[in-house]
Amino acid sequence: MNEENNRYFTVTDKSGKTIEYEILFTFDSDETKKSYIVFTDNTKDETGSIITYAATYNKDGHTLELKDIESSEEWNLIENLLASIEDADE
């Protein structure tokens, strides 16, 4: 994780390319007992919407370990939270 600003982190992909991501928000779920992170590299899709990603995470000091979301229930949890945030912004 970028030590200067905890809103950003970088990932090096399998080809060696480094990508910087901005953390939009994190949250813990009592349901799943996991911590989630929603983030973006600020690229846009064909409709002009910013593409967002989500994962579970563990943070140990300055190391951020991301893991894939494992179930449709977890995706539903994240999608519902994103929808409620979007509704609140309108």
DSSP file (Angstrom, degrees, kcal/mol; ACC not computed):
  #  RESIDUE AA STRUCTURE BP1 BP2  ACC     N-H-->O    O-->H-N    N-H-->O    O-->H-N    TCO  KAPPA ALPHA  PHI   PSI    X-CA   Y-CA   Z-CA
    1    1 A M              0   0    0      0, 0.0     2,-0.4     0, 0.0     8,-0.2   0.000 360.0 360.0 360.0 141.7    0.0    0.0    0.0
    2    2 A N        -     0   0    0      6,-1.2     6,-0.3     3,-0.2     3,-0.3  -0.492 360.0-155.1 -63.9 118.4    1.2    3.5   -0.8
    3    3 A E  S    S+     0   0    0     -2,-0.4     3,-0.2     1,-0.2    -1,-0.2   0.793  87.3  59.2 -70.7 -27.7    2.5    4.9    2.5
    4    4 A E  S    S+     0   0    0      1,-0.3     2,-0.4     2,-0.0    -1,-0.2   0.863 121.3  16.2 -69.9 -35.3    2.0    8.5    1.6
    5    5 A N    >   -     0   0    0     -3,-0.3     3,-1.7     3,-0.1    -1,-0.3  -0.909  61.9-157.3-144.7 110.7   -1.7    8.2    0.9
    6    6 A N  T 3  S+     0   0    0     -2,-0.4    -3,-0.1     1,-0.3    -1,-0.1   0.381  86.5  77.8 -72.7   7.3   -3.7    5.2    2.2
    7    7 A R  T 3  S+     0   0    0     15,-0.1    16,-3.8    -5,-0.0     2,-0.3   0.505  94.5  54.3 -88.4  -4.9   -6.4    5.9   -0.4
    8    8 A Y  E <   +A   22   0A   0     -3,-1.7    -6,-1.2    -6,-0.3     2,-0.3  -0.931  56.8 174.5-129.8 150.1   -4.2    4.2   -3.1
    9    9 A F  E     -A   21   0A   0     12,-2.1    12,-3.3    -2,-0.3     2,-0.4  -0.979  19.9-135.7-146.7 158.9   -2.4    0.9   -3.6
   10   10 A T  E     -A   20   0A   0     -2,-0.3     2,-0.4    10,-0.2    10,-0.2  -0.886  11.9-165.8-118.1 149.1   -0.4   -0.6   -6.4
   11   11 A V  E     -A   19   0A   0      8,-2.4     8,-3.1    -2,-0.4     2,-0.6  -0.990  13.0-145.7-130.6 138.2   -0.5   -4.1   -7.8
   12   12 A T  E     -A   18   0A   0     -2,-0.4     6,-0.2     6,-0.2     5,-0.0  -0.933  24.0-146.6-103.8 120.3    2.0   -5.7  -10.1
   13   13 A D    >   -     0   0    0      4,-2.8     3,-2.0    -2,-0.6    -1,-0.0  -0.126  33.0 -88.3 -80.0-179.2    0.2   -8.1  -12.5
   14   14 A K  T 3  S+     0   0    0      1,-0.3    -1,-0.1     2,-0.1    -2,-0.0   0.755 127.2  54.3 -62.8 -26.1    1.6  -11.4  -13.9
   15   15 A S  T 3  S-     0   0    0      2,-0.1    -1,-0.3     1,-0.0     3,-0.1   0.453 121.4-105.3 -88.2   0.1    3.2   -9.6  -16.9
   16   16 A G  S <  S+     0   0    0     -3,-2.0     2,-0.3     1,-0.3    -2,-0.1   0.457  72.9 142.5  92.7   1.0    5.1   -7.2  -14.6
   17   17 A K        -     0   0    0     -5,-0.0    -4,-2.8     1,-0.0     2,-0.5  -0.606  44.3-139.6 -78.1 133.0    2.9   -4.2  -15.2
   18   18 A T  E     -A   12   0A   0     -2,-0.3     2,-0.4    -6,-0.2    -6,-0.2  -0.817  18.7-169.9 -96.0 129.8    2.2   -2.0  -12.2
   19   19 A I  E     -A   11   0A   0     -8,-3.1    -8,-2.4    -2,-0.5     2,-0.5  -0.971  12.4-144.8-121.9 132.2   -1.3   -0.6  -11.8
   20   20 A E  E     -A   10   0A   0     -2,-0.4     2,-0.4   -10,-0.2   -10,-0.2  -0.836  18.1-166.9 -97.3 131.9   -2.4    2.0   -9.2
   21   21 A Y  E     -A    9   0A   0    -12,-3.3   -12,-2.1    -2,-0.5     2,-0.5  -0.896  14.6-138.5-117.4 147.2   -5.8    1.7   -7.7
   22   22 A E  E     -AB   8  40A   0     18,-3.5    18,-2.1    -2,-0.4     2,-0.6  -0.903  20.6-129.8-102.3 129.8   -7.9    4.1   -5.7
   23   23 A I  E     - B   0  39A   0    -16,-3.8    16,-0.3    -2,-0.5     3,-0.1  -0.694  22.4-176.5 -79.5 120.6   -9.7    2.8   -2.7
   24   24 A L  E     -     0   0A   0     14,-2.5     2,-0.3    -2,-0.6    15,-0.2   0.906  63.7 -37.0 -82.8 -46.8  -13.3    3.9   -2.8
   25   25 A F  E     - B   0  38A   0     13,-1.6    13,-2.7     2,-0.0    -1,-0.4  -0.967  48.6-144.9-168.3 162.4  -14.4    2.4    0.5
   26   26 A T  E     + B   0  37A   0     -2,-0.3     2,-0.3    11,-0.2    11,-0.2  -0.920  19.7 175.4-127.3 156.7  -13.9   -0.6    2.8
   27   27 A F  E     - B   0  36A   0      9,-2.0     9,-3.4    -2,-0.3     2,-0.4  -0.986  24.1-131.1-157.9 157.0  -16.4   -2.3    5.0
   28   28 A D  E     - B   0  35A   0     -2,-0.3     2,-0.5     7,-0.2     7,-0.2  -0.881  20.0-143.3-108.4 142.5  -16.7   -5.3    7.3
   29   29 A S  E  >> - B   0  34A   0      5,-2.6     4,-1.6    -2,-0.4     5,-0.6  -0.927  11.9-164.6-110.0 124.8  -19.6   -7.7    7.1
   30   30 A D  T  45S+     0   0    0     -2,-0.5    -1,-0.1     2,-0.2     0, 0.0   0.811  93.3  58.6 -68.5 -30.7  -21.1   -9.3   10.3
   31   31 A E  T  45S+     0   0    0      1,-0.2    -1,-0.2    -3,-0.1    -2,-0.0   0.940 121.4  20.7 -63.5 -50.4  -22.8  -11.8    7.9
   32   32 A T  T  45S-     0   0    0      2,-0.2    -1,-0.2    42,-0.0    -2,-0.2   0.584  94.4-131.2 -98.7 -12.5  -19.7  -13.2    6.3
   33   33 A K  T  <5 +     0   0    0     -4,-1.6     2,-0.3     1,-0.3    -3,-0.2   0.830  68.7 119.1  62.5  33.2  -17.1  -12.2    9.0
   34   34 A K  E   < -B   29   0A   0     -5,-0.6    -5,-2.6    24,-0.0     2,-0.4  -0.861  63.7-124.7-125.8 160.3  -14.9  -10.8    6.2
   35   35 A S  E     -B   28   0A   0     22,-0.4    22,-1.9    -2,-0.3     2,-0.3  -0.877  28.3-159.6-103.0 138.9  -13.5   -7.4    5.3
   36   36 A Y  E     -BC  27  56A   0     -9,-3.4    -9,-2.0    -2,-0.4     2,-0.4  -0.873   8.3-161.5-121.5 151.3  -14.2   -6.0    1.8
   37   37 A I  E     -BC  26  55A   0     18,-2.6    18,-1.9    -2,-0.3     2,-0.5  -0.998   2.4-162.2-131.7 135.1  -12.6   -3.4   -0.4
   38   38 A V  E     +BC  25  54A   0    -13,-2.7   -14,-2.5    -2,-0.4   -13,-1.6  -0.981  27.6 159.5-117.1 128.1  -14.1   -1.6   -3.4
   39   39 A F  E     -BC  23  53A   0     14,-2.4    14,-3.2    -2,-0.5     2,-0.3  -0.891  22.7-158.4-147.0 168.8  -11.6    0.1   -5.6
   40   40 A T  E     -B   22   0A   0    -18,-2.1   -18,-3.5    -2,-0.3    12,-0.1  -0.983  25.8-148.3-149.2 155.6  -11.0    1.5   -9.1
   41   41 A D        -     0   0    0     10,-0.5   -21,-0.1    -2,-0.3     3,-0.1   0.200  57.6-114.4-103.9  10.8   -8.2    2.3  -11.5
   42   42 A N        +     0   0    0      9,-0.4     2,-0.2     1,-0.2    10,-0.1   0.671  68.3 143.0  64.3  22.6  -10.5    5.1  -12.8
   43   43 A T        -     0   0    0      8,-0.3     8,-2.7     1,-0.0     2,-0.3  -0.558  42.5-133.3 -82.3 159.2  -10.9    3.6  -16.3
   44   44 A K  B     -E   50   0B   0      6,-0.3     6,-0.2    -2,-0.2     2,-0.1  -0.853   6.1-131.5-116.7 150.5  -14.3    3.9  -17.9
   45   45 A D    >   -     0   0    0      4,-2.7     3,-1.8    -2,-0.3    -1,-0.1  -0.187  47.2 -81.0 -84.6-174.7  -16.5    1.4  -19.7
   46   46 A E  T 3  S+     0   0    0      1,-0.3    -1,-0.1     2,-0.1    -2,-0.0   0.678 131.0  52.6 -65.7 -17.3  -18.2    2.0  -23.0
   47   47 A T  T 3  S-     0   0    0      2,-0.1    -1,-0.3     0, 0.0     3,-0.1   0.454 120.2-106.2 -95.4  -1.4  -21.0    4.0  -21.4
   48   48 A G  S <  S+     0   0    0     -3,-1.8     2,-0.3     1,-0.3    -2,-0.1   0.495  74.7 137.8  90.9   3.7  -18.6    6.3  -19.6
   49   49 A S        -     0   0    0      1,-0.1    -4,-2.7    -5,-0.0    -1,-0.3  -0.617  61.0-108.6 -82.9 142.6  -19.1    4.8  -16.1
   50   50 A I  B     -E   44   0B   0     -2,-0.3     2,-0.4    -6,-0.2    -6,-0.3  -0.532  33.2-123.8 -71.0 132.3  -16.1    4.3  -13.9
   51   51 A I        -     0   0    0     -8,-2.7   -10,-0.5    -2,-0.3    -9,-0.4  -0.625  30.5-166.5 -78.9 130.6  -15.2    0.6  -13.6
   52   52 A T        -     0   0    0     -2,-0.4     2,-0.3   -12,-0.1   -12,-0.2  -0.860   5.9-160.3-118.5 155.5  -15.0   -0.6  -10.0
   53   53 A Y  E     -C   39   0A   0    -14,-3.2   -14,-2.4    -2,-0.3     2,-0.3  -0.874   2.8-159.4-127.6 159.8  -13.7   -3.8   -8.5
   54   54 A A  E     +C   38   0A   0     -2,-0.3    15,-0.3   -16,-0.2     2,-0.3  -0.990  16.6 155.6-141.9 150.8  -14.3   -5.6   -5.2
   55   55 A A  E     -C   37   0A   0    -18,-1.9   -18,-2.6    -2,-0.3     2,-0.3  -0.970  42.1-102.9-158.2 165.9  -12.4   -8.1   -3.2
   56   56 A T  E     -CD  36  67A   0     11,-2.3    11,-2.5    -2,-0.3     2,-0.3  -0.662  46.5-165.9 -87.3 158.6  -12.0   -9.4    0.3
   57   57 A Y  E     - D   0  66A   0    -22,-1.9   -22,-0.4    -2,-0.3     2,-0.4  -0.987  26.6-162.2-147.8 157.6   -8.8   -8.2    2.1
   58   58 A N  E     - D   0  65A   0      7,-1.9     7,-3.1    -2,-0.3     2,-0.5  -0.991  16.8-155.1-130.4 138.2   -6.5   -8.6    5.0
   59   59 A K  E     + D   0  64A   0     -2,-0.4     2,-0.5     5,-0.2     5,-0.2  -0.971  12.8 178.8-119.8 124.7   -4.1   -5.9    6.0
   60   60 A D  E >   - D   0  63A   0      3,-2.6     3,-2.0    -2,-0.5     2,-0.4  -0.900  65.6 -59.0-124.8  99.6   -0.9   -6.7    7.8
   61   61 A G  T 3  S-     0   0    0     -2,-0.5     0, 0.0     1,-0.3     0, 0.0  -0.524 122.0 -14.6  65.5-119.3    1.2   -3.6    8.4
   62   62 A H  T 3  S+     0   0    0     -2,-0.4     2,-0.5    -3,-0.1    -1,-0.3   0.323 117.8  97.6 -98.3   6.4    1.9   -2.1    5.0
   63   63 A T  E <   -D   60   0A   0     -3,-2.0    -3,-2.6     2,-0.0     2,-0.6  -0.844  55.0-163.2-101.7 129.7    0.9   -5.2    3.1
   64   64 A L  E     -D   59   0A   0     -2,-0.5     2,-0.6    -5,-0.2    -5,-0.2  -0.952   4.5-162.9-112.1 116.7   -2.5   -5.5    1.6
   65   65 A E  E     -D   58   0A   0     -7,-3.1    -7,-1.9    -2,-0.6     2,-0.3  -0.896   6.9-162.6-104.0 117.4   -3.6   -9.0    0.7
   66   66 A L  E     -D   57   0A   0     -2,-0.6     2,-0.3    -9,-0.2    -9,-0.2  -0.774   6.3-172.4 -98.9 142.2   -6.6   -9.2   -1.7
   67   67 A K  E     -D   56   0A   0    -11,-2.5   -11,-2.3    -2,-0.3     3,-0.0  -0.964  29.7 -98.9-131.4 151.3   -8.6  -12.3   -2.3
   68   68 A D        -     0   0    0     -2,-0.3     2,-0.4   -13,-0.2   -13,-0.1  -0.285  39.1-107.3 -64.1 149.4  -11.4  -13.2   -4.7
   69   69 A I        -     0   0    0    -15,-0.3    -1,-0.1     1,-0.1   -15,-0.0  -0.685  33.6-159.5 -77.1 131.7  -15.0  -12.9   -3.7
   70   70 A E        +     0   0    0     -2,-0.4     2,-0.3    -3,-0.0    -1,-0.1   0.645  54.5  35.7 -96.8 -17.4  -16.2  -16.5   -3.4
   71   71 A S     >  -     0   0    0      1,-0.1     4,-1.8     0, 0.0     5,-0.1  -0.915  68.5-119.8-140.9 162.3  -20.0  -16.5   -3.6
   72   72 A S  H  > S+     0   0    0     -2,-0.3     4,-2.5     1,-0.2     5,-0.2   0.805 113.9  61.2 -68.1 -28.7  -23.0  -15.0   -5.2
   73   73 A E  H  > S+     0   0    0      2,-0.2     4,-2.1     1,-0.2    -1,-0.2   0.903 104.3  48.2 -63.5 -40.6  -24.2  -14.0   -1.7
   74   74 A E  H  > S+     0   0    0      2,-0.2     4,-2.1     1,-0.2    -2,-0.2   0.918 111.3  49.7 -65.8 -42.6  -21.1  -11.9   -1.2
   75   75 A W  H  X S+     0   0    0     -4,-1.8     4,-3.0     1,-0.2     5,-0.2   0.904 109.6  52.1 -62.2 -40.2  -21.5  -10.2   -4.6
   76   76 A N  H  X S+     0   0    0     -4,-2.5     4,-2.6     2,-0.2     5,-0.2   0.903 107.5  52.7 -61.3 -41.3  -25.2   -9.5   -3.7
   77   77 A L  H  X S+     0   0    0     -4,-2.1     4,-1.8     2,-0.2    -2,-0.2   0.929 113.7  42.5 -58.5 -47.3  -24.0   -7.9   -0.5
   78   78 A I  H  X S+     0   0    0     -4,-2.1     4,-2.7     2,-0.2    -2,-0.2   0.920 113.9  50.6 -67.7 -45.2  -21.6   -5.6   -2.4
   79   79 A E  H  X S+     0   0    0     -4,-3.0     4,-2.4     1,-0.2    -2,-0.2   0.892 110.4  50.0 -61.9 -40.2  -24.0   -4.8   -5.2
   80   80 A N  H  X S+     0   0    0     -4,-2.6     4,-2.1    -5,-0.2    -1,-0.2   0.897 111.3  49.0 -65.1 -39.8  -26.8   -3.9   -2.7
   81   81 A L  H  X S+     0   0    0     -4,-1.8     4,-2.0    -5,-0.2    -2,-0.2   0.921 111.7  48.5 -65.3 -43.8  -24.3   -1.6   -0.8
   82   82 A L  H  X S+     0   0    0     -4,-2.7     4,-2.6     1,-0.2    -2,-0.2   0.901 110.8  51.4 -62.1 -40.7  -23.2    0.1   -4.1
   83   83 A A  H  X S+     0   0    0     -4,-2.4     4,-2.5     1,-0.2    -1,-0.2   0.896 109.3  49.9 -63.7 -39.9  -26.9    0.6   -5.1
   84   84 A S  H  X S+     0   0    0     -4,-2.1     4,-1.8     2,-0.2    -1,-0.2   0.873 111.5  48.8 -68.5 -35.0  -27.7    2.2   -1.7
   85   85 A I  H  X S+     0   0    0     -4,-2.0     4,-1.4     2,-0.2    -2,-0.2   0.919 111.9  49.0 -67.1 -43.1  -24.7    4.5   -2.1
   86   86 A E  H  X S+     0   0    0     -4,-2.6     4,-0.8     1,-0.2     3,-0.3   0.906 110.6  50.7 -62.9 -41.9  -25.8    5.4   -5.6
   87   87 A D  H >< S+     0   0    0     -4,-2.5     3,-0.6     1,-0.2    -1,-0.2   0.873 108.1  52.9 -62.4 -37.8  -29.4    6.1   -4.4
   88   88 A A  H 3< S+     0   0    0     -4,-1.8    -1,-0.2     1,-0.2    -2,-0.2   0.795 106.1  54.5 -69.5 -27.6  -28.1    8.4   -1.7
   89   89 A D  H 3<        0   0    0     -4,-1.4    -1,-0.2    -3,-0.3    -2,-0.2   0.673 360.0 360.0 -79.3 -17.2  -26.1   10.4   -4.2
   90   90 A E    <<        0   0    0     -4,-0.8    -1,-0.2    -3,-0.6    -2,-0.2   0.488 360.0 360.0 -81.9 360.0  -29.1   11.1   -6.4
